């Protein structure tokens, strides 16, 4: 298997590349349209055929050309809402690539149509656990649904499940279910009502960006 993380230092956004090297089939998770040359070169270097383009969530109202750009990758675009040139990802749908399987989990909350993607011992969950650190949306679109998605779908996975975010915060991009269940500032130790009160107090508009790099 081949696994690589691409990190945008300016926004903190993360793209994941997975590939079955024997079958030469690859999957991209949360690619950005502006990175097409890099992504195409990476796939060509390893002679990989792109099987799926998976999006945990999107902010296409801010990037109206994004779907068209991602379409140039030449693989089905799979996301949680059906729009032109994008395929709707059903809950618990299985997406094969090579001899590997990716499972879709409906995890609305950060946006109404969020999806997470489970592969082996890993869950790619986009902005689900970032809550207040998405550079495009500082508060969840559906707080009630977010609480249910995290507590009933993510936190019920095995403790050792690795959670990969859609954008890093304070140089962190991966954690575990156990860690987030015990110490997440918006979920651990809070009741549903307390969580919703915290969400109501978050700013409705993006705040000035902060340095996302590791402290020196």
Beta strands, then each sheet from edge to edge (+ up, - down):
strand 1: 2-7
strand 2: 14-20
strand 3: 25-29
strand 4: 49-54
strand 5: 76-79
strand 6: 87-88
strand 7: 94-97
strand 8: 100-106
strand 9: 115-119
strand 10: 122-126
strand 11: 162-169
strand 12: 172-176
sheet 1: 1+ 2- 3+ 4+ 5+ 6+
sheet 2: 7+ 8- 9+ 10- 11- 12+
end
